[in-house]
Amino acid sequence: MKIYLVGGAVRDSLLNLPIKDRDYMVVGATPEQMLAQGYKQVGKDFPVFLHPKTQQEYALARTERKTAAGYGGFSVDAAPSVTLEQDLLRRDLTVNAIAEDDAGNRYDPFNGINDINNRILRHVSDAFIEDPLRVLRVARFAARFHSLGFSIADETKTLMAKISQSGELEALTAERVYIELDKALSSDAPQVFFSVLKECSALTVLFPEIDALFGVPQPEQWHPEIDSGVHTLMVLEQAAKLSNDNAVRFASLVHDLGKALSPKETLPKHHGHGQKGLPLIKALCERFRVPNEYRDLALLVSDQHQNIHNAYELRAETIVKLFDKADFWRKPHRLQQLLLSCEADAKGRTGFELSPYPQASYILQCFKAAADVAVKDIIDAGYKGAEIRLQLTAQRIEAVREIKRDLEK
């Protein structure tokens, strides 16, 4: 029995990045031997075991054979005769197909170290095409390592396009797609994930609502980049710079889906696009089982981002109504999330990347003034029942009016 550190831990150590998880490959062992040494087997489909003390994963070296469509359509052979190189051959990218023994010796049969040094994401073998999930994984790695200068090898892009055109992507489960989406949103450059999917024709299969934005024009006066799809990726890029919150990043990604529904005769204008996008956001979230937190914020941003952009022109009554509708009184953190997405939207335009967004501080000022209205004082004044709510709203509106008056002085 020989044990090797494999995958991301070896890759990230070569890149001088923090190592989050350590996965190990075991060559020359049987499940019975692993169990006898105190390892606990997890899962039924793959021979993976948890170390009795560290709880880290140890997988028996294995080969795979394609038997059906989709991510899970493989038969596995984990016999003790499977070699180190055979196991590494089934992996997706050369940078992930490097092993290291306990003495620090590295085994790199597919030149992954050379590809790391040259900043190339390259498939290990033509078996890459058998697993549709790899399209999403490579796009995610491209997003994660974008700041390090990584790019995808042309021949790997070709295989990704073949997978996209084969119908295999439709076999992916919603859970697997969402996991990759969420990991991509966590990267430093999540917009790269979607640009890669666009380039290999996977975007139209998996995220048609986003793909439909490309080629849809916007007024050049406000959007020098013109294209709605380009703008969407620019907004996501800005959201990643402003916040580590994936809910904010997701909301920023889908805030303009309604622009794809604007009548051609009204282009490049998009009247009511925020409200038109709500059913599209709901459908996308339902399809991939997106968390309610992400969905609810995305719906709020789509519905209200235009109001926030026009904050200085809004009446005090409208501002308080917005606060009521979104229930910011109980969920003040959601107001901050909304404002971050709106700021990303404003900055996600060619030439506006460094522009200030004073609307955010203004709305926060209005909210603080309105939230400072004390219900106790209203009750002490003798108001009861429904009158309390009416008086509370009236005083909140007056508090916002005071802010507006101060700005106009």
C-alpha positions in Angstrom: 0.0 0.0 0.0 1.3 3.4 -1.0 -0.3 6.8 -0.2 0.0 10.0 -2.2 -1.2 13.5 -1.7 -3.1 14.5 -4.9 -5.1 17.1 -6.6 -5.7 20.7 -5.4 -3.4 20.5 -2.4 -0.4 19.7 -4.6 -1.4 22.3 -7.2 -1.9 25.0 -4.7 1.3 24.3 -2.9 3.1 24.8 -6.2 1.3 28.1 -6.6 2.2 29.2 -3.1 -1.5 29.4 -2.2 -3.1 28.4 1.1 -4.2 24.7 1.1 -7.8 24.2 2.2 -8.3 20.5 1.8 -5.9 17.6 1.5 -7.0 14.6 -0.5 -5.1 11.3 -0.7 -4.9 8.5 -3.2 -4.1 4.9 -2.0 -2.5 2.5 -4.4 -2.4 -1.2 -3.9 -5.1 -1.5 -1.2 -8.5 -3.1 -0.9 -11.6 -1.8 0.9 -11.1 -4.6 3.5 -7.6 -3.4 4.2 -8.7 0.2 4.7 -11.5 -0.8 7.1 -9.1 -3.1 9.0 -6.9 0.0 9.7 -9.8 2.0 11.1 -10.8 4.0 8.0 -14.5 4.7 7.6 -16.0 4.2 4.1 -18.2 7.0 2.8 -20.5 6.8 -0.2 -21.4 3.7 -2.2 -20.3 4.6 -5.7 -16.6 5.4 -5.1 -14.1 3.7 -2.8 -13.5 6.8 -0.5 -12.5 6.5 3.1 -12.1 8.9 6.0 -8.9 8.7 8.1 -9.7 7.6 11.6 -8.0 10.6 13.2 -7.8 13.5 10.7 -11.1 12.7 8.9 -9.3 13.6 5.6 -10.4 11.7 2.5 -8.4 8.7 1.2 -9.6 7.3 -2.1 -8.4 4.0 -3.7 -6.7 4.5 -7.0 -9.3 3.9 -9.7 -10.1 3.9 -13.3 -13.5 4.9 -14.8 -15.4 3.8 -17.9 -18.2 5.8 -19.5 -21.5 3.9 -19.3 -24.3 6.5 -19.5 -24.9 10.2 -20.0 -24.1 12.8 -17.3 -21.8 13.3 -14.4 -22.6 10.0 -12.8 -22.6 7.8 -15.9 -19.4 5.8 -15.1 -18.4 2.4 -13.9 -15.5 2.3 -11.5 -12.6 -0.1 -11.1 -10.7 0.3 -7.9 -8.7 -3.0 -7.9 -5.3 -3.0 -6.1 -3.7 -3.4 -9.5 -4.7 0.1 -10.6 -1.5 2.2 -10.8 -0.8 5.8 -9.8 -0.5 6.9 -13.5 -3.8 5.2 -14.4 -5.6 7.1 -11.6 -4.0 10.4 -12.6 -5.0 9.8 -16.3 -8.7 10.0 -15.4 -8.4 13.5 -13.8 -9.6 16.6 -15.6 -6.6 19.0 -15.9 -2.9 18.4 -15.9 -2.5 20.9 -13.0 -4.7 18.6 -11.0 -3.0 15.4 -12.0 0.2 15.7 -9.9 0.9 13.4 -6.9 3.3 13.7 -4.0 4.5 11.0 -1.7 5.2 11.3 2.0 8.9 12.1 1.3 8.0 15.1 -0.9 8.7 13.4 -4.2 6.4 14.6 -6.9 4.9 12.4 -9.7 3.9 14.4 -12.8 3.3 12.0 -15.8 1.3 14.6 -17.7 3.5 17.7 -17.3 1.2 19.5 -14.9 4.0 21.3 -13.3 5.1 22.7 -16.6 1.5 23.9 -17.3 1.4 25.5 -13.8 4.6 27.4 -14.6 3.2 28.5 -18.0 -0.2 29.3 -16.5 -2.2 26.9 -18.7 -5.3 24.9 -17.9 -5.1 21.8 -20.2 -7.0 18.6 -20.2 -5.2 15.4 -19.3 -6.6 13.1 -22.0 -9.4 12.9 -24.5 -11.4 11.1 -21.8 -12.1 14.7 -20.6 -15.0 14.8 -23.0 -16.8 12.0 -21.2 -17.7 14.2 -18.2 -19.9 17.2 -18.8 -19.2 18.6 -15.4 -15.7 19.4 -16.5 -17.0 22.3 -18.6 -18.1 24.0 -15.4 -15.0 23.0 -13.5 -12.6 24.4 -16.0 -14.6 27.6 -16.3 -14.5 27.9 -12.5 -10.7 27.2 -12.4 -10.3 29.9 -15.1 -12.2 32.3 -12.8 -10.3 31.3 -9.7 -6.8 31.6 -11.2 -7.5 34.5 -13.5 -5.5 36.9 -11.4 -2.5 34.6 -11.6 -2.6 34.8 -15.4 -4.0 31.4 -16.2 -5.7 30.8 -19.6 -7.4 27.7 -21.1 -5.5 25.7 -23.8 -7.1 26.0 -27.2 -7.4 22.3 -27.5 -9.2 22.1 -24.2 -11.6 24.8 -25.3 -12.4 22.7 -28.4 -13.4 19.8 -26.2 -15.5 22.0 -24.0 -17.4 23.2 -27.1 -17.9 19.6 -28.2 -19.4 18.7 -24.8 -21.7 21.8 -25.0 -22.9 20.7 -28.4 -23.4 17.0 -27.5 -26.4 17.4 -25.2 -24.4 16.0 -22.2 -24.8 19.3 -20.2 -28.5 18.7 -20.0 -27.8 15.5 -18.0 -26.1 17.4 -15.1 -28.2 17.6 -12.0 -29.3 21.0 -10.6 -27.3 20.4 -7.4 -24.0 19.9 -9.3 -24.5 23.0 -11.5 -25.4 25.1 -8.4 -22.3 23.9 -6.5 -20.1 25.0 -9.4 -22.0 28.3 -9.8 -21.6 29.1 -6.1 -17.9 28.2 -6.1 -17.4 30.4 -9.2 -19.2 33.3 -7.5 -16.7 33.0 -4.6 -13.7 33.5 -6.9 -11.9 36.8 -7.4 -13.1 37.0 -11.0 -16.5 35.3 -11.3 -17.2 37.1 -14.6 -14.6 34.9 -16.2 -16.6 31.8 -15.4 -19.5 33.1 -17.5 -17.3 34.5 -20.3 -15.7 31.0 -20.6 -19.2 29.4 -20.7 -20.2 31.8 -23.3 -17.2 31.1 -25.4 -17.7 27.4 -25.5 -21.5 27.6 -26.0 -22.4 26.3 -22.6 -24.0 29.5 -21.4 -27.0 29.1 -23.7 -27.6 25.6 -22.5 -27.2 26.1 -18.7 -28.0 29.8 -18.3 -30.1 30.9 -21.3 -31.5 33.9 -19.4 -28.0 35.3 -19.2 -27.0 34.3 -22.7 -30.0 36.1 -24.1 -28.6 39.4 -22.9 -25.7 39.3 -25.3 -26.4 41.4 -28.4 -29.2 43.4 -26.7 -28.3 47.1 -27.0 -28.6 49.8 -24.3 -28.4 53.6 -24.7 -24.8 54.5 -25.4 -25.2 57.7 -23.4 -25.5 55.7 -20.2 -23.9 52.5 -21.3 -20.8 53.1 -23.5 -20.3 49.3 -23.6 -23.8 49.1 -25.3 -24.2 45.3 -25.1 -26.4 44.2 -22.1 -24.5 40.9 -21.8 -21.1 42.7 -21.6 -22.6 45.1 -19.0 -23.8 42.2 -16.9 -20.3 40.7 -16.7 -18.9 44.1 -15.9 -21.4 44.5 -13.1 -20.5 41.1 -11.7 -16.8 42.1 -11.8 -17.6 45.2 -9.8 -19.7 43.3 -7.4 -16.8 41.0 -6.7 -14.6 44.0 -5.9 -17.2 45.5 -3.6 -18.3 42.5 -1.7 -17.4 38.9 -0.7 -21.1 38.1 -0.3 -22.2 35.6 -2.9 -25.9 36.8 -2.5 -24.8 40.2 -3.6 -22.8 38.8 -6.5 -25.7 36.6 -7.7 -28.1 39.5 -7.5 -25.8 41.6 -9.5 -25.5 38.9 -12.1 -29.2 38.6 -12.7 -30.4 42.2 -12.1 -30.9 43.0 -15.8 -32.4 39.7 -17.1 -35.6 41.6 -18.1 -33.7 43.6 -20.8 -33.8 40.5 -23.0 -37.6 40.8 -23.0 -37.7 44.5 -24.2 -39.6 44.8 -27.5 -37.3 45.3 -30.4 -39.1 48.4 -31.5 -38.3 50.2 -28.2 -34.6 49.3 -28.2 -32.2 50.5 -26.9 -34.6 51.6 -24.2 -35.7 49.1 -21.6 -38.9 50.4 -19.8 -39.8 48.3 -16.8 -37.0 45.8 -17.3 -36.5 45.3 -13.6 -40.1 44.1 -13.1 -40.0 42.0 -16.4 -37.0 40.2 -15.1 -38.7 38.9 -11.9 -40.2 35.8 -13.5 -36.9 34.9 -15.2 -35.1 35.2 -11.9 -37.7 33.0 -10.1 -37.4 30.4 -12.9 -33.6 30.3 -12.8 -33.6 30.0 -9.0 -36.1 27.2 -9.1 -34.3 25.3 -11.8 -31.0 25.3 -9.9 -32.5 25.3 -6.4 -30.7 28.6 -5.5 -31.0 29.4 -1.8 -33.9 31.6 -0.8 -31.5 34.3 0.5 -30.0 34.7 -2.9 -33.3 34.6 -4.7 -35.0 37.1 -2.5 -32.2 39.6 -2.8 -32.0 39.1 -6.5 -35.7 39.8 -6.8 -35.3 42.9 -4.7 -32.4 44.3 -6.7 -34.1 43.7 -10.0 -37.3 45.4 -8.8 -35.7 48.4 -7.1 -32.3 49.1 -8.6 -33.7 51.8 -10.9 -35.3 53.5 -7.9 -32.0 53.5 -6.0 -30.2 55.0 -9.0 -32.8 57.8 -9.0 -32.8 58.1 -5.2 -32.4 61.9 -5.1 -35.6 62.3 -7.2 -37.7 60.0 -5.1 -40.4 61.5 -2.8 -40.0 60.8 0.9 -43.2 58.7 0.8 -41.7 56.5 -2.0 -38.5 55.9 0.0 -40.3 54.9 3.1 -42.6 52.7 1.0 -39.5 51.0 -0.4 -38.2 50.4 3.1 -41.6 48.9 4.1 -41.8 46.7 1.1 -38.4 45.2 1.6 -38.9 44.9 5.4 -35.6 46.6 6.0 -36.8 47.4 9.6 -36.3 43.7 10.5 -33.6 43.0 7.9 -31.3 46.0 7.7 -28.5 43.9 6.3 -30.5 43.5 3.2 -30.5 47.2 2.5 -26.7 47.1 2.5 -26.8 44.2 0.1 -29.2 46.1 -2.2 -27.0 49.2 -2.2 -23.8 47.2 -3.0 -25.5 45.5 -6.0 -26.8 48.9 -7.2 -23.3 50.4 -6.8 -21.9 47.5 -8.8 -24.5 48.2 -11.5 -23.6 51.8 -11.7 -19.8 51.1 -11.9 -20.2 48.2 -14.3 -20.1 50.5 -17.3 -17.3 51.5 -19.5 -15.7 54.6 -18.1 -17.7 54.6 -14.8 -15.7 52.0 -12.9 -14.2 54.6 -10.5 -17.2 56.9 -10.3 -18.6 57.6 -6.8 -22.1 56.3 -5.9 -23.5 58.9 -3.4 -27.0 57.4 -3.7 -25.9 54.6 -1.3 -24.9 56.9 1.5 -28.0 59.1 0.9 -30.4 56.1 1.2 -28.5 54.9 4.3 -28.9 58.3 5.8 -32.6 58.3 5.1 -33.0 54.8 6.6 -31.2 55.7 9.8 -33.4 58.8 10.2 -36.6 56.8 9.6 -35.4 53.9 11.8 -34.7 56.2 14.7 -38.4 57.1 15.0 -39.4 55.6 18.3 -42.6 53.5 18.5 -42.7 54.0 22.2 -43.1 57.8 21.9 -46.1 57.2 19.6 -47.7 54.8 22.0 -47.1 57.2 24.9 -48.8 60.0 22.9 -52.0 58.0 23.1 -52.2 56.3 19.7 -53.6 52.8 19.5 -54.2 50.0 17.1 -53.9 50.8 13.4 -53.3 54.5 14.4 -49.9 53.5 15.7 -48.8 52.1 12.3 -50.2 55.2 10.4 -48.5 57.6 12.8 -45.2 55.6 12.6 -45.2 55.8 8.8 -46.0 59.5 8.9 -43.2 60.3 11.3 -40.7 58.2 9.2 -41.7 60.1 6.1 -41.2 63.4 7.9 -37.7 62.2 9.1 -36.8 61.4 5.5 -38.2 64.8 4.3 -35.9 66.5 6.9 -32.9 64.7 5.3 -34.0 65.9 1.8 -34.4 69.5 3.1 -30.9 69.4 4.6 -29.5 68.3 1.3 -31.3 71.1 -0.6 -29.9 73.8 1.7 
